[in-house]
Amino acid sequence: MAKVFASEYPRNDIGLILFPGDTYYRKELFPFWDRLGVSLSEHPAKANVFLVQSIVEYVSEPGETIMDIMAGTGTILVAALIGRRVVCIEIESSYVELLQQGVLDIERAAPGAEEMITIIEGDCSKILPLPVADHIIFSPPYAQIMRSKNITSGLDKDTWGEGRGILKYSKHPDNIGNLNEFLYHQRMEIIYKKAFESLPPGGTLTIIIKDHMIKGKRVYIGNRAMRDCIRAGFEEVARFKWLPHGSVYTGVHKGAGWEVVEDEDIIILRRPR
């Protein structure tokens, strides 16, 4: 691509992109968090708004359609503010409610934007292929990430929430984050193939994904995702790394003295023309 990715943001001495923290920006864009009394920490895997906006600007042009196949709390809705149509697929009904609240906030910020957004409730592995978008951007969950006692130890119920919280979200029977490592990768291979079938020639798939540590060894989830996508028919466009500001996951692990993965991958692929 002729564009330069995230050129307005600095890099550190090893080339990791330093997107700013987005808490204030997110509250401005999506005041429903405060309106509903939902803590920003209830979904610790939220994508950084500045990161997502940079990806949208890099892979697409105004008027094109972006689809997030695991939309979560709806960071991808920011694409509607910069002239893109948005399709959100989300498996958990409580998060669909949050997406709908997010759409209302986007409409208040930019009247008419609501008409550019479509929300679909369901399992993307069953809904796809869905040939309605020019580009797909999403962040897959870890395998069994929320079942680990290590993740939730030391966190009280108020931090995680029981009504809308991530613990409830993780219990959905079709949530691939509940699968073991082997079954998780099998399901992701299917999803990548269906994502390929959903896109037109030249359409892109962007995966925001983070490696993790198991028994002191780094598990290269990003490399596995790249391999599976190429096997599905995609070709690599670009790969970047950025330095997140930390999450509940890394905070708990660091506090316990465990080694953690700091950087996160941004993998951009294309369906060949």
N, C-alpha and C positions, 0 to 999 in steps of 0.2 A: 504494500500500500504506500502511496505517496505521502500520506499524512504521518505526522510524528505523534506518538502516543503520549498523552499527559505532559506535553512540553512545558506547561506552566508550573509544574511541580518539581521540587528539587529531588536529587538522588543523594544517597549517602556514599561513603567511600568505597562500598562494594557494589554500587549500582542499584540498590533497592530504592524504589520510588517512595517518596515520603508524602503521602496524601495527608491533609490535615484531619484532625478529629472532627467528627460531624455531628456531635450531640446538639449543639446550638442550631445548626442548619436544619437538622432533622425535626427539631421541635418547631421551627418556623414553618417548615413545609407541611408537617403532619401534627397539628395541635391536638388531634384526637387522642394521642397518648395521654395528655393531661386531662382532656375532656372526659375520658372514660376511666381515668384513674389507673391506667395501665403503666407500669414501670418500664422504662426503656431497657432495663436489664432482663426483662422477662424472656426475651429472645436473644440470647447472647451471640448468636451466629449471624446477626444482621450484617448485610453488606454495607460498606462505607459508601455514602451517597456520592462523594466526590469521585470515588473509584468508578462507580456504576455510570455516572454521567460521562466520565472520560471514555469509557468503553463504548457507550452509545454513540458519542461524537466520532470516535475512531472508526467504527465498523459500518456506520449507516449515514444516510442523508435524510434531510427533512422530507416528510411525506412517506417514508418507509415504515414498515411495521416490525416491532420488536416483540418477541415472545419470551416470557420467563416461565419455564415449565415446572418450577418448584418455587412459587412466588413468595411464600412466607408472609412477612409483614408488608411487602410491597415497595421496597426501595426502587424497583424498576419503574414505578409510576413517574419518577422524575423525568423519564423519556418523553412523556406527554407534554411537559413544560418546554421542551426544545423541539417541538414540531413532529414528533414521531407518534404513530399509533402503537398501542400497547395491548398485548393479550397476556393475561395472567392465568396460569393453571395452578391450583392449590388443592391439596388433598384433604386438609383439615378444616372443618366447617367454622371453627372459632377463628381461624386465621382468614377465612373468606370474609367473615364479618369485619375484621380489621382492614382488609383490602377495601371493602366497601366504604368504610369510614375514611380511608386514605383517599379514595376517589372524590368524596365530598370535599375534602380539604384541597385537593388539586383543583377542583372546579372553583372553589372560592378564590384561589390564587390566580387562576387563569380561566375565566368564564368561557365555556365551550369545550374545554379539555375533556370533560366527562364523556363526550360523544366519541372521543378517540380511544377509549379504554373498554376492553371486554374482559370480564372475569368468568372463568370456567371452574366449577368445583369438581374435583375428581382426581383419580390416579393417572398421572401423565403416561405411565407405561401402558395403560389401557386406552387412553384418549388418543395418543399419537399413533400413526402419523396424522398431522393436522396441517395441511398446506395453506396456511393463512398468513404466514410471516416471512419477511425477508431475512431476518436474523433471529437467532436464539441466544439468550444470555441467561445463565443460571449458575447456582452454586449448589452442588450435590452435598448431602449430609455424609458424615462418617458412617461406617458400618458399626452398629450397636453403640454409637457414641454416648447415648444417654442411659444405657444400661449399666455402664461401668460404675461401680461403687466409688471408684477413685474420683470420678467427675463431681459427684454430688456430695461427697463427704464434707462436712463442715459448713454446708449451705443450709440455711433455715428455710422453712416453707414460705416465709414472706418474701425472700429473695427471688424464689422461683415461681411463686404463685401457684395456686391449685385450680382456680377457675379457668383462666385463659393461659396458664403458664406452660412452659416448655415440657414439663413432665407429663402433663395431659396430652400435649401434642405428640410426644414420642410414643404414646400407647396406641395410636391408630394402627389397626391390624395390617394395613397395606403400606405403612411407612417403611421405606427401604432402609432407613436408619436403624430399624430393629433387627435387620438380618445379620447373620454372622458374615465374616469377611468373604467366604467363598460364595455364598448365595448373593451377597451384596454386589460383588463384581459381575456375577452372571446377569443380575437384573440391570445393572448399569450398561452392560454390553448391549442388551436389548434396547434400552432407552437411547443410547447413542445411535444405533441403527435406525430407530424410528425418528430420531431428530434429523438424521441425514435424509430420510424419505420425506420429511416435512418441508425441507428447504428447497428453493429453486436453485438451479445452477448459478454459482457465484454467491449464494447466500452463506452467511457465516454462523458458526457456533462458537460462543465464548464460554469457557468454564472457569469459574473462580474456585480454586480448590487448594487445600492446605495439607501437606504431609503431616504425619504424626509419629509419635514415639511409642514403641512397644518393647518393653524389657530392655530399655537403653539403646535400641536401634531405630534408626529413622526408616519409616515405611514410606516409600516414594509413591504416594497416591497419584500425584500429578503425572509422573512418567507412565503409570499404568493407564490413566485416563487418556493420555496422548496416544499410547499404543492401541487402545481399544477403538478410539475414534478413527485412527488411520486404517485399522482393519475394517471399519464400517464404511470406508470410502472417502473420508475427509482427507484434505491435504493441509499441512501446517502453514499458517500465515505468519504468526509471531508468538513469542512467549516472553512475558515480563514477570518480574517479581516485585512485590511491594512489602513494606514493613507495617503490619497492622499495629494499632495502639494497644493491643491486648484485649483479652476477653475473660469471661468467667472461667473458661476452661484453663487458659494459661495462668491466670491468677492463682487458682487453686493449686495447680501443679507446681508453680514456682514457689508458692508458700510452703509446700511440702518438701522443697529441695530437689524436685525432679527436673530432669532435662526436658526442655520443650522446644518445639519448632517455632521459630519467630516469624519467618517469611511465609508469604502466600503466593501461589502461582496464578497468573492470568494467562490462560492458554486460548489462543484464537486460531480457529481452523475454518476451512472453506470447503463447500461442496464444489468440485471442479466444474468448470463451464463446459 
